[in-house]
Amino acid sequence: MWLSVPANTDFSIHNLPYGIFHTGDGQPRAGIAIGDHIIDLAAAAESGLFGKARFFKKIFSQPTLNEFIGLGKPVAQRIRKKVHAWLQQPERPANADRLLADRRAATMLMPIQVPNYTDFYSSIEHATNVGKMFRPDNPLLPNWRWLPVGYHGRASSIVASGTPVRRPWGQIVPKGQETPVYAPSQQLDFELEMAFVIGKNSALGTPISVEQADEYIFGLVLFNDWSARDIQRWEYVPLGPFLGKNFGSSISPWIVPIEALKPFRVKGPRQTPAPLEYLEQKGKQQYDIQLEVAVAAGGAPETVISRSNTRYLYWSMAQQLAHHTVNGCNVQVGDLMASGTISGPVPGSYGSLLELTWGGKEPLSLPGGITRTFLQDGDRLVMRAAAEKDGIRVGFGEVSGVVLEAL
Ligand code: MN
């Protein structure tokens, strides 16, 4: 490759993730990250790299990737091949300056317009931990091992990494009391999740099978499901999460194509009891992607507070999608399906403060004598993810956000 990239970059030639960026000119356009650069896909289209110059220039000058993704996987794979070949030339091509932007100077935007968002609950460690806190005798509810539990979330409040998150007000029942007060949340938390982006519409009334799922999964992003535990605790009975969740969720701005993650496919945990027929799966259905969460609290330097891995997830994306659509529910290009908090088997691998501090009872000790049970105003939370094997690294960059005081 004629372009040099940092040795440990998330955005190696094996990755080539898609995003929407601008460089201060206010012109959002599509790009592919490579090392510290972005390949401007609108400029690449204009220079004739993909053929049909006018058509692709228009596609890649849109403020979201939905139209491009909607063209289908064969088109995306052709674009990916062309970009790969362009990078693999022996000499720096004449159009290099026109096509490359400085990634560190670019502003990343929401890569997609999200029509629908679903959040699952697919980590058995997370479900068991939360269950233990609320129901010590009966942590895992009877349905959990039979179906990927989930709920329909709010798409309008999903934001790109870097967007600050405002501490929400809501109804909270103070400890030892029975009636709620209206107050800012005192238990603001994060949830470490991955989300997949739907790449193909399905027809209402037509389920997607486990075997067909890969056709419908375009790629993955990191997902932080900000959660106000005190609001959630009071409101969730009997219909589930609502205002404790829908004030904001953040995603990493680069969509890593599912094809780039093929080398990292692994077998998931053994499922017992055996799933019902429509959820049966074979082969490697999970991904070995390392995850970490860091917090910069009270102006102190960033500290890693959790390390987990997507391979711990009990239910696979294929099973989530098959279950989601088994009743005929349709999916749309750009829909986001989040995994649920990804906790591992040991305390240092838990994917939320609720678990890391065991319901706020065991505060985390951070450098500078700072302690945290839940997030404070001004805290900056960062999640990172990368898969690595045989010298190949495919990373997600990061999803970050600063907590703003309640208004
Ligand atoms: Mn969640």
Residues whose N, C-alpha, C, O or C-beta is under 5 A from the ligand:
A	BS01	MN	D119 F120 E191 D225 G340 T341
